Amino acid sequence: MSKKIRIILTGLLMLGIVLAGVYVVKNKETKQLDAATRAQLGGQYIQLKNGVVHYELQGDKSQPTVVLVHGFSSPLYVFDPTVDFLLKQRFRVLRFDLFGRGFSDRIEASDYGIDLYVEQLHDLLIALNISAPVNIVGLSMGGAIVTHFTNKYPEMIDKVALVAPLFETPARPEVTLVKTPGLGEYLGKVVLVPKFIDGVTETVFDPRSFPDWSEKFSPQTEYRGFSDAMVQTARFLSGKNFKTEYESLGALKKPVLLFWGRQDSVIPFSDSERVRQAVPQSQFHAIEQAGHLPHYEQPKQVNPILLSFLQTP
């Protein structure tokens, strides 16, 4: 064996050792979500056909129901200020973790795509015996889920509120890289998830509005399958444009409320105009000094507008 080949092989071996070391350090998925761990975690859980779902249903069942659908990575706690406000206004509120997030099952799926979440929401409403038309709020990717759901089950929805909804997936280098089988799974654990845990500065305008971001986000990343769910969802969303779905929502003529943080760096503020064109009946509110989570960053601005929308006949 030549000296040059030995050097190359030695270099590859060292690189492999380094990459393996990084993986061990960065990979936090050491726990399994099961009945025992959920008993310790507490909360409400229900078995659906695709897996166990962590949810929270609060309020008088005789009152109008508002369903909250979170986005790509942050689970149900991302609606904390909204839930507190709506309960005080005597609404019944349902929020839940999408499959692969929070404390809902990490499932075996060909992809973590929009149809999976639409089915999850439909099955959850049926299982909880929520039959009257509900009001629904979707954040980011949750906005796309809500839009697809409303188009598929219009009889189940009264009013729709969208918070910086995903219209077209932004082109990001990390999304391109995770599309590669094997490499994507590795990068999901060592790059993507750590980026999410430290993602407060990218997500909100003022990090002081969400001081415990990493403390709230991190627990879900400890359970096996979280990063794979992120990677599979990113692969599904890559290059997607949901214009036709928003146009279908516009054609339904249902009341639609649209919020967007003026300083959103996750989904560009300019996409708000694209949603408004597709859904001409939408009531639009640009929220100043807010990034991707205007309802969390500026609840004193957002909540009264949402309340007025929900209470208008």
N, C-alpha and C positions, 0 to 999 in steps of 0.2 A: 504494500500500500504506500502510495507516494506521500510525501510530507504535506503537500497541498491538500490532499483528500483528508488526511488526519486532522489538519487544522480546521477544515470545513466541518467535519463530523464532530470535533470537539466543540466548535462554536454552536452547532445545532443542539448538542447535548446541554450545553450551558444555558442556551436560550430556553430549551424545554424546562430545565430546572427552575429558571427565573419565572417563566409563565405559570408553572405549577405552583410555585410559592405565592405568587400574586393571587392566584385563584383561591388558595387555602385561606389567605388573609382576608380577601374581599368577600368570599362566599359566607353569608350569614345564615343560610337556610339549613338549620340544624334540627328543626322541630317538625313534627307531623300534626296536621290538623285532624283531630278525631274527637270522639265523644268525651274522652278524658280531658283533653286540653281545653275544649270548649266549656266544660263544667267549671274549670278554673277561671276561664276568661269571663264567664257570665254572658248575659245577653239573650236575645231571642233567636231561635234557629228553627228552620223548617226544611223537611226533605222534599225536594222537587224531583222530577224525573231525571234531570241531568246532574243533580247533586244537592248538597246541603247549602242553604242560603242563610247568611246572617242578616237579620233585619231588625228594625225598630218601628213599632206601630204604637202611637200614642194619641190620646184624645178621645173625646166622646164619639162613638160610632154613629150617633144621630146627626153629627155635624158634617159639613162638606169635607171631603178628603183631598189632601194635597200630596202628591207623590213626588219625591225628589230623586233624581238620577244623577249620580256623580260622573266624573270624567275618566280619563285614561288610567290614572294611577292612584290618586288620593281617594280613599273610600268614604264611607258615609259621614265621618266626622266633619268633612269639608262644608257641611251644611249646618253646623252648630248654631250660628247666629240666626239663621233663617228658621230653624226648628223652634228655638226658644221664643222667637217673635210670634210665629204662627200659632203656637199653643196658647200663648197669652191672648190671642185674638179668637180663641175657641175653635180653631180648625182641628180636624183630625189629620195627623201627619204620618206618612209612611216613607221611610228611607231604608236602603239596603246596600249591601256590598255586591258589586258585580262579581261573577265568577272569576277566580284568580286574584281577587283583591280582598283586602281586609281579612275577615275571618270566614268568608264563603269558600266553598271547595275549590281547589285547583283541579280541574277536570281533564279527562282525556278528550281532546277535541281535534278535529282536522284543522281548525283555525279558531281563534278567539275573535270572531267577526261580529258585525252588527246583528246579524240574524240570531246568533246565539243569545245575545242580550235581550233582544226583542222577545224571544221565546221565554227567557227567564222572567222578564217582567210580567208577561201574560200569565205564565204558570203561577207566579207569586200572587197576583191579584185573585186568580181563581181559588187558589189554596186558602187564602185568607178571607174568602167569601166577600170580597169587595166587588159588588155588582153594579152599583150606581155609577154613572159617569164621574170620573175624577178630574181634578185639575192637576196638571203635571208640569214639573220644572226640570229642565235638562241643562247641565253644565258641560261645556266643551264637547268631548266625545259623547257625553250624555245628551247633548243637544241633538246630535245626529241620531242617537238611539230613540229619543223621544219623537223625533220627526218621522222616522221609519215606523215606529209603533203606531202613531196617530194615523198615518196613511193606511196601515194594515188593519187597525181596529178603531175606526173613527167613532163607532158607537160607544166606546168605552171612555172617551175623552170629552171633557167640556171645554176647558181653556188650556192654552199652552204658553209657558214662559220659557224663553231661551236665554242662557247666560253665555256669551262668547261661544256660540255653537260651532262645532267643526263643520266647515263648508267644503274645504279642500285641504288635504293633508300638506302642511308646509314641508318643503324639501330641507332635510337635515342630514348632515354627513353620517351621524350615528345610525339613522334609520337605514341608510344605504348599506352600511357595514353589517348590520344585524340580519340583513336578508340572506347572507351566505350561511348555509347549513353548517353547523359545528362552530364556526367562528362566531355566529350570532349568539349561540347559547353561552359561549365563553364571555363575550363582551357584555352580554346581559347582566352577568353576575359581577364582573370586575369594573365595568364602566357605567352602564345604563342605570342600574339600581343605586350605586353610590351617588351618581349625579342627581337622581331624584331625592335622595335623603338630604342632600345639601342644596336643594333647588329653590329655596325660598326667595333668593335674590332675583332669580329669573321669573318666578311665578307672580310675585306681588310687587307693587310699586314701592311700598315702604315695608321692609322686613319687620318693623316694629308692630305692624298690624297682625303678624302671625309669629310671635316670639318663640313658640314651642313647636315650630314646624317639624324639625327632625324627631323630636320626642313622640309626636303623634304619628309620623309617617313610618318610623322604623319598625314597630312591632310586627306589622304584616310581612315585612321582608325576612323574618326569621323562619317562616314556614315554607317547607319544600314546595316548589312549583311556582312561586311568585314571579321570579325572573323569567321563567319560560312563558308564563302568561303574558308578560310585558313584551317579550320578543315576538310571540305569535301574533299578538294584536298589532304590533308595529309592522309586521310583515303584511298583515291583511290591509292595513290602512295605507301603506305606501302607494303613492300615486292616485289615491282615490279622490273623486270629486262627486259630491252629493247634490249637485244643482237640481237634478230632476226630482229628487225627493222633496227638496224645499219648494219647488214649483208645485208639486202635488199637494203639499201642505197649504200653499197659498190658494189653490183651487178649492180646498175644502171650506174656505171662508170662516173657519173657526177663529175666535179671538186669539191673537198672538201678541205677547209682550216680549220685547228684545232689549237686553242689557249688553253693554260692552264697555270695558275699561279703556279709557282713552290711551293709557300707557301700556296696553297689553303687548308683551313681547313673546308670548307663546303662540297665539293665533292673531295675525295682524288685524289692527283696528279697521283697515280698509276692507276687510271681508264683511264688515257690517253692512256696507252698501250692497254687496252681492246678495246677502240674505234679504235685505229690504226689497230689492228688485224682484226676487223670487217669491217673497211673501208680502205683497203690497199692503195688506191689511194690518201688518205688524205695527205696534206702537213702540217707537224706538227711543231709548234713553242712553246717551253717552255719559258715563260716570267719570268725573274728573278725579285725578290723583288715585287711580286704580289700575292695576294690571289685569291679570287673567282671572282674578277672583273678586270682582267688584262687590258681590253680595257679602263677602267676608271682610273685605277691606273697608267698605263704606256702607255698613248696614243702615246707618241713619238716613242715607240717601235712598238706598234701594228698597228697604222694607216698606215704607209708606206707599211707594209707587206700586209695589207688588200687592199690597193690601187693597188699594183702590181698584186695581185690575181685577182681583178675585171677587170683590164685593159688587162690582158693577153688573147689573142684570144683563 
